[in-house]
Amino acid sequence: GVRVLFRSKIKQEAQANVEKKMEEMNKQMADQTMEAAKAVGNAKGLSVVLPKDAVLYGGVDITDQVLKKLASDAK
């Protein structure tokens, strides 16, 4: 009856709030990663930085440096 509908609505609202928060966190993480990649790329004099899976071969892998930059920025 009414209680089941009420619980269902609360559950839907809670799930929507969780999904919204997850989207915000994912965007924040993507923004921070982009900034770290840009900083590392600039420091190494790189003009282009691509996701690792977009490169067939060659290039300079800066993944470890970007992760270190993210870790140091988080402190």
N, C-alpha and C positions, 0 to 999 in steps of 0.2 A: 504494500500500500504506500502510503505517504512517506513512511520512514525509509523504505527502500529507494524511492525516488530521491529523497533528500540526501541519503548517503551517496547515491550515484552522482548527484550533482556536485557534492563536495569533492568526491574522488576525481571527477573530471576537471574541476577547477584546480585542485592540487596538482594533477598531472600537467595541466597547461602551465601552471606556475613553474614547475620543475623543468619543463621543456624550454620555457622562455629563459630561465636562469642558465640552462645548459648552452643555449644559443649565445647568450651574452658572454659566458665563459669561453666558448670556442672562438668567438670573434676576438675577444681580448687576447687569447693565446696566439691566434693567427697574426694579430697586429704586432704583438711583442716579438714573434718569430721573424716577421718581415723586417722590423726595425733592427733586430740583431743581425740578420743576414745582410742588410744594407750596410750596417756599421762594419762588419767583418769584410765584406766585399770592398768597401771604400778603403779600408786600412790596407788591403792587399792590392789595391789599384785595379780591381776588376770593374769592367764596365757593364757586365751582364751577370746576373746570378739566376740560375734556373733550378727547379726542383730536380733532385737526383734522378727520378724516374723519367725525366724528359730528355736525358742525355744518353745517347747510345753508347758512346765511348769517348775517352779523352776528357779534357777539362781539368779543373782544380776542384777537388772535393773539400769544401769548407764546413761540412756537417759538424765535425767535432768542435771546431772553433765557435760555431754558432751556438751549439749546446753549452759550451763553457761560458759564452757571453750571456746566454739566458740565465744560467745558474748564478753567475756573479751579479747580474742585475736584480735577481730575485732576493739577494741578501740585503 
